[in-house]
Amino acid sequence: MTIRKLSQFGAAAFATSLLAAPVAWGAMGNTASTYGLLPIDVGTAQGMSLFNTQASALYYNPAYLTRDPRGEMTVGLLHGEHDLRVSSNGNPSGGGAAVIRDGDKANVSDTQQQVIALKTDLTDMMKGEHPLYFAIIAGVEKYGEEMLAFESQNSREGQFMQYGRQPLFLNLGGGLEVANGITTGASAHVSLRSEATLIASADLAGETQYEELTVTAKPIIRPVLSMNMEWDKIFCGKEDCGFWTGLETAFAFRGHTEARTAVESNLTIPGTVIDPGITVLIDTIDSYQPDIFSAGLLYHFSDNFRASVSVEQQNWKDLEDQLERDTVKDQANAKFKDIIVPRIGAEWTVNDHIILFGGVAYQESPLESIQTPDVNYFDNDRLIVGVGSALIIKNPPILAYPMRLDFGYQYQQLQERDFELTSTNPSVTNPYESVSTDGDVHVFSGSLTLKF
């Protein structure tokens, strides 16, 4: 398809949308915080993510990259199936029939992400004595085929806020040991801000001329900062330290991220819409993750068993300011609250070849509003349970170093909650429907890790 035909198609589609009923876009979510990146994150409900020695530590606690001196390359797949239900309770206003749906299943696409990660030791490049590690991790939707998943829309039927396809995921950074028992880390989370400008003249049939189409994408960089402390090394060095032996704490901050798209379109229709034409501006966000402060406590009960407790503060209230500037969802007047997410995880090294892990978490919904006009968001409290295992092959064929196979499963149970669907359309009597929402989410994750 030539650039001219592409711009004609875009102008025609946009002109058609101007003449049709108003349609916009909307969804929130983030693979790393909603499900987890690698199987150990998925299988422990992120209960062990602050103390994970694999490359996904780059996102949750980059200071922990220093715990395993070996380099590694990881390829993983994540599949999330969403069995989300919307049950109508009728029209409480008596102003007409409720929305007609095809059953009670919400139409939410599966999450199918491919994750690629690399970690290496850069100590030999530096003059200092402290170990330095670098890592990069990226995730691409539809098992590597979809680089830019973006959806932001209004919905008469209602829509779940945190599920669906996820955009390109990219983190890079490293960890550094600054003192005996104290490590720090930092990484950059990269998301995209896309901007498009379309200028054209069109007739009512969609035929265009004098077209100009410009598309750009700019990176938005947000920090991840962390610190990890091994108390026995701090207080006692290499000697036995009684109670402090095997005790670790971790602190991390993850800056808010978003995928944002801005579109500016100017159309003229000779004889109908004359110069300077109609200018339409759309600026909307998707896949939002708030500022997250994390703290965790890990204890090694033995050489083979360790367990952790962690809490996250997720500052969702800041999303209100973001949506006020969102030309698609500003009318929703959605109200959010900051939430605390507790997580518990455990890992048991059965022998030299098998590791078992599991975890549980509870996440309260940050969405306070039961009415979000036109956008009609749903979001529920979630009980999250995960299990998983790892197989370590010490002497694989061909390879000179061990190979690790991981599998993780996560189940999310959405607690039932009632919402009221409303519209800013003056011809609609609000609320036009009351609904109850609940559901189940099944997440499967597998990865192959090569050590070097």
C-alpha positions in Angstrom: 0.0 0.0 0.0 1.5 3.4 -1.0 1.8 6.3 1.4 -0.9 8.1 -0.6 -3.4 5.3 -0.3 -2.6 4.9 3.4 -3.3 8.6 4.1 -6.5 8.4 2.0 -7.6 5.4 4.0 -6.8 7.2 7.3 -8.6 10.4 6.3 -11.6 8.5 5.0 -11.8 6.5 8.2 -11.6 9.6 10.3 -14.2 11.4 8.3 -16.5 8.5 8.7 -16.0 8.6 12.5 -16.9 12.2 12.6 -20.2 11.5 10.9 -21.0 8.4 13.0 -21.9 8.1 16.7 -19.0 9.2 18.9 -16.5 6.4 19.7 -13.3 6.7 21.8 -10.8 4.2 23.4 -9.8 2.9 27.0 -8.0 0.3 29.2 -5.3 0.2 32.0 -2.8 -2.5 32.9 0.8 -3.5 33.0 2.2 -7.0 32.5 4.8 -6.8 35.2 2.5 -5.5 37.9 -0.7 -7.2 36.9 0.7 -10.8 36.4 4.5 -10.9 36.8 7.3 -11.2 34.2 9.0 -14.5 34.6 7.6 -17.8 36.0 8.9 -17.2 39.5 7.1 -13.8 39.6 3.9 -15.4 38.2 4.2 -18.5 40.4 4.7 -16.7 43.7 2.1 -13.9 42.9 5.2 -11.6 42.9 5.8 -12.6 46.6 9.4 -13.5 45.8 10.0 -10.9 43.1 12.0 -8.6 45.4 14.4 -11.5 46.0 14.6 -13.1 42.6 18.1 -13.7 41.3 17.0 -13.9 37.7 16.9 -11.1 35.2 13.4 -9.9 36.1 15.0 -8.5 39.2 15.8 -5.6 36.9 12.2 -4.5 37.2 11.3 -5.3 40.8 14.7 -5.0 42.6 17.7 -4.3 40.4 20.0 -4.5 43.5 19.4 -8.2 43.6 21.1 -8.8 40.3 24.3 -9.0 42.3 23.3 -12.1 44.1 24.2 -14.5 41.2 27.5 -13.7 39.6 26.8 -15.8 36.5 25.6 -14.2 33.3 22.3 -15.5 31.9 20.0 -15.3 28.8 16.3 -16.0 29.3 13.5 -16.5 26.8 10.0 -16.7 28.3 6.3 -16.9 27.2 3.3 -15.6 29.2 -0.3 -16.4 28.4 -3.2 -14.9 30.4 -6.7 -16.1 29.8 -9.5 -13.8 31.1 -12.9 -15.4 32.1 -14.5 -12.1 33.2 -18.3 -11.9 33.7 -20.8 -9.1 33.6 -24.3 -9.9 34.8 -27.1 -7.4 34.2 -29.3 -6.4 37.1 -31.7 -4.5 34.8 -32.3 -0.8 34.4 -32.8 0.9 37.8 -33.9 4.2 36.2 -36.8 2.6 34.2 -35.8 4.6 31.2 -35.5 1.8 28.7 -34.1 -1.6 28.1 -30.7 -2.6 29.5 -27.8 -3.3 27.2 -28.1 -6.5 25.1 -25.1 -8.7 25.5 -24.1 -12.1 24.0 -24.1 -14.0 27.3 -22.3 -12.7 30.4 -18.7 -13.1 29.2 -16.8 -9.9 28.7 -14.9 -9.6 25.5 -11.3 -9.2 26.8 -8.4 -10.3 24.6 -5.8 -12.7 26.0 -2.4 -11.4 27.1 0.3 -13.3 25.1 3.7 -11.8 25.8 7.1 -13.0 24.9 9.9 -12.0 27.3 13.6 -11.8 26.4 16.2 -11.0 29.0 20.0 -10.8 29.3 22.2 -10.3 32.3 26.0 -10.0 32.4 28.9 -9.1 34.7 30.6 -5.9 33.9 33.0 -5.9 36.8 36.1 -6.5 34.7 35.3 -3.3 32.8 35.7 -1.2 35.9 38.7 -0.2 38.0 36.8 -0.5 41.3 36.6 -3.7 43.4 32.8 -3.8 43.8 30.9 -6.2 41.5 28.7 -4.5 38.8 26.0 -6.2 36.8 24.0 -5.1 33.7 20.7 -6.4 32.5 18.1 -5.7 29.9 14.6 -7.2 29.6 11.9 -6.7 27.0 8.4 -8.0 26.4 6.5 -8.0 23.1 2.8 -8.9 22.7 1.2 -11.7 20.6 4.3 -13.9 21.2 6.6 -11.3 19.6 4.4 -10.3 16.7 2.7 -7.2 18.1 5.1 -4.3 19.0 2.5 -1.6 19.8 -0.7 -2.8 21.5 -2.9 0.2 22.4 -6.6 0.5 23.1 -8.5 3.4 24.7 -12.2 3.6 24.2 -15.6 4.5 25.6 -17.9 1.6 26.2 -21.7 1.4 26.4 -21.5 -2.2 27.7 -18.7 -1.4 30.2 -15.0 -2.5 30.2 -12.6 -4.1 32.7 -9.9 -1.6 33.6 -6.7 -3.7 34.0 -6.8 -6.6 31.5 -6.1 -7.0 27.8 -3.1 -6.8 25.5 0.0 -5.0 26.7 2.3 -2.6 24.9 6.1 -3.0 24.3 7.9 -3.6 27.6 11.5 -2.5 28.0 13.8 -2.2 31.0 17.5 -1.8 31.2 19.9 -1.1 34.1 22.1 -2.8 36.7 23.1 -3.5 40.2 26.2 -2.6 42.3 27.6 -3.9 45.6 28.5 -0.8 47.5 29.6 -2.4 50.8 29.7 -5.7 52.5 26.0 -6.9 52.6 24.6 -3.7 51.0 23.7 -3.6 47.3 22.0 -0.9 45.2 20.4 -1.0 41.8 18.8 1.2 39.2 17.0 0.7 35.9 15.0 2.7 33.4 11.6 1.7 32.3 11.0 2.8 28.7 7.5 3.4 27.3 6.4 5.2 24.2 4.5 8.5 23.5 3.2 8.4 19.9 2.1 11.5 18.0 0.3 11.6 14.6 -0.7 14.5 12.5 -3.1 14.2 9.5 -4.0 17.1 7.2 -6.3 16.4 4.2 -9.1 17.5 2.0 -11.9 15.0 1.4 -15.3 14.6 -0.2 -18.2 12.8 1.5 -17.3 9.6 -0.3 -13.9 9.5 1.5 -11.8 10.4 -1.6 -8.9 12.7 -0.4 -6.3 15.0 -1.9 -3.6 17.3 -0.6 -2.8 14.8 2.1 -0.1 15.0 4.7 0.5 12.3 7.3 3.2 12.4 10.0 3.8 9.8 12.8 6.5 10.0 15.5 7.2 8.0 18.6 9.2 9.3 21.6 10.5 7.4 24.6 9.2 8.1 28.1 11.7 7.0 30.7 10.8 6.3 34.3 13.2 5.2 37.1 13.4 2.0 39.2 15.6 2.3 42.3 16.3 -0.2 45.0 18.5 -1.3 47.9 19.0 -4.7 49.4 20.6 -5.5 52.8 22.0 -8.8 54.1 22.1 -8.2 57.9 24.4 -11.0 58.8 27.1 -9.7 56.4 26.6 -6.2 57.7 26.9 -7.1 61.4 29.1 -10.1 61.4 30.9 -10.5 58.0 31.4 -14.1 57.2 30.9 -15.4 60.8 27.8 -16.9 62.2 25.5 -14.1 63.3 22.7 -15.9 65.3 19.3 -14.4 64.6 20.6 -12.2 61.8 21.9 -15.1 59.8 19.8 -15.4 56.7 17.8 -12.2 57.2 17.4 -9.8 54.3 15.4 -6.7 53.6 14.7 -4.9 50.3 13.3 -1.5 49.4 12.3 -0.4 45.9 10.7 2.4 44.1 9.1 2.1 40.6 8.1 5.3 38.8 4.7 5.6 37.1 4.6 4.6 33.5 2.0 5.0 30.7 1.6 4.4 27.0 0.3 7.7 25.5 -0.9 8.5 22.0 -1.7 12.0 20.6 -3.5 12.6 17.3 -4.2 15.9 15.6 -6.3 15.8 12.4 -7.4 18.6 10.2 -10.0 17.9 7.4 -11.7 20.1 4.9 -14.6 19.0 2.7 -15.1 21.4 -0.2 -18.6 22.8 -0.2 -19.4 21.4 3.3 -16.4 22.1 5.6 -14.3 24.9 4.2 -10.8 26.0 5.1 -9.5 26.1 7.9 -11.5 22.9 8.3 -12.3 20.8 11.3 -9.4 20.2 13.7 -9.8 17.3 16.1 -7.3 16.7 18.9 -7.1 13.4 20.8 -4.6 12.8 23.6 -5.2 9.5 25.6 -3.3 7.0 27.7 -3.3 3.3 28.1 -1.5 0.6 30.2 -0.9 2.9 33.2 1.2 1.8 36.2 1.3 4.1 39.2 4.3 5.0 41.4 4.9 1.9 43.5 6.9 1.8 46.8 7.9 -1.7 47.9 9.4 -3.2 51.0 10.2 -6.8 51.7 11.6 -9.1 54.3 13.3 -12.5 53.4 14.4 -15.2 55.8 16.5 -18.2 54.9 15.1 -20.9 57.2 17.7 -23.3 55.9 20.0 -23.7 52.9 17.1 -25.2 51.0 14.1 -23.1 52.1 13.5 -19.4 52.1 10.3 -17.3 52.5 9.4 -13.6 52.2 6.8 -11.1 53.1 6.4 -7.9 51.2 4.0 -4.9 50.8 3.5 -2.5 48.0 2.0 1.0 48.1 0.5 1.8 44.7 -0.4 5.5 44.3 -3.3 5.2 41.9 -4.9 8.5 43.0 -2.4 10.3 40.7 -4.3 8.7 37.8 -7.1 11.2 38.4 -4.9 14.1 37.1 -3.8 12.0 34.1 -7.4 11.3 33.1 -8.5 15.0 33.5 -6.1 15.7 30.6 -7.2 12.7 28.6 -9.5 13.8 25.8 -11.1 10.4 25.6 -11.8 9.6 29.3 -12.0 13.1 30.9 -15.8 13.0 31.2 -15.6 9.8 33.3 -14.6 11.8 36.4 -13.2 8.6 37.8 -12.1 8.6 41.4 -9.1 6.4 42.6 -7.4 5.7 45.9 -3.9 4.6 46.9 -3.8 0.9 47.9 -1.6 -1.4 49.9 -0.9 -4.8 48.4 0.5 -7.6 50.7 2.4 -10.5 49.2 3.8 -13.8 50.7 6.1 -16.1 48.8 8.3 -19.2 49.4 10.9 -21.2 47.6 12.0 -24.7 48.4 15.1 -26.2 46.7 14.2 -29.9 46.7 17.6 -31.0 45.4 20.3 -29.9 42.9 17.8 -30.2 40.0 14.3 -29.2 41.3 13.0 -26.0 42.9 9.4 -25.5 43.9 7.8 -22.1 44.7 4.5 -20.5 45.5 2.8 -17.4 46.8 -0.3 -15.5 47.6 -1.4 -11.9 47.4 -4.5 -9.7 47.9 -5.1 -6.6 45.8 -7.8 -4.2 46.6 -9.3 -2.3 43.7 -8.0 1.2 43.4 -11.2 2.3 41.5 -13.6 4.0 44.0 -16.2 5.1 41.5 -19.1 2.8 40.6 -20.1 5.3 37.9 -17.7 6.5 35.2 -19.9 8.0 32.5 -19.3 6.8 28.9 -16.1 5.0 29.8 -17.9 2.7 32.3 -14.9 1.1 34.0 -15.1 -2.2 36.0 -12.4 -3.2 38.5 -12.6 -5.7 41.3 -10.7 -6.8 44.5 -8.5 -9.7 43.6 -7.2 -12.8 45.5 -4.1 -14.0 43.7 -2.5 -17.5 44.2 0.5 -18.9 42.3 2.6 -22.1 42.1 5.6 -23.1 40.0 8.7 -25.1 39.6 12.1 -25.0 38.1 14.2 -27.8 36.6 18.0 -27.3 36.6 20.0 -29.4 34.1 23.6 -29.4 35.2 25.2 -30.9 32.1 23.0 -30.2 29.1 24.0 -31.5 25.7 26.3 -29.1 23.7 26.1 -26.4 26.3 29.1 -25.7 28.6 27.0 -24.3 31.5 23.7 -25.3 33.3 20.3 -24.7 31.8 17.2 -23.9 33.7 13.5 -24.5 32.8 10.8 -22.7 34.7 7.0 -23.0 34.8 4.6 -20.8 36.7 0.8 -20.8 37.1 -1.3 -18.0 38.6 -4.9 -17.8 39.5 -6.7 -14.5 40.1 -10.2 -14.6 41.6 -12.1 -11.3 41.1 -14.5 -10.6 43.9 -18.1 -9.7 42.9 -18.8 -6.0 42.7 -21.7 -3.9 41.5 -21.5 -0.9 39.0 -23.9 1.5 37.4 -23.5 2.3 33.7 -24.1 5.9 32.8 -23.7 8.2 29.8 -23.3 11.9 29.1 -25.8 11.7 26.2 -28.7 14.0 27.2 -31.2 11.6 25.7 -30.2 8.8 28.1 -31.8 8.4 31.6 -29.0 7.5 34.0 -28.0 5.0 35.2 -29.2 3.0 32.2 -28.1 -0.3 33.6 -26.9 -1.9 36.9 -24.4 -4.8 36.6 -22.5 -7.2 38.8 -19.0 -8.1 37.8 -16.7 -11.0 38.8 -14.4 -13.4 37.1 -11.3 -15.7 37.0 -7.9 -15.1 35.4 -5.6 -18.0 34.5 -1.9 -17.1 33.8 0.6 -19.6 32.4 4.3 -18.7 32.1 7.3 -20.7 31.0 11.0 -19.8 30.4 14.3 -21.2 29.3 17.5 -19.8 31.0 21.0 -20.4 29.8 23.8 -19.6 32.2 27.2 -18.4 31.1 
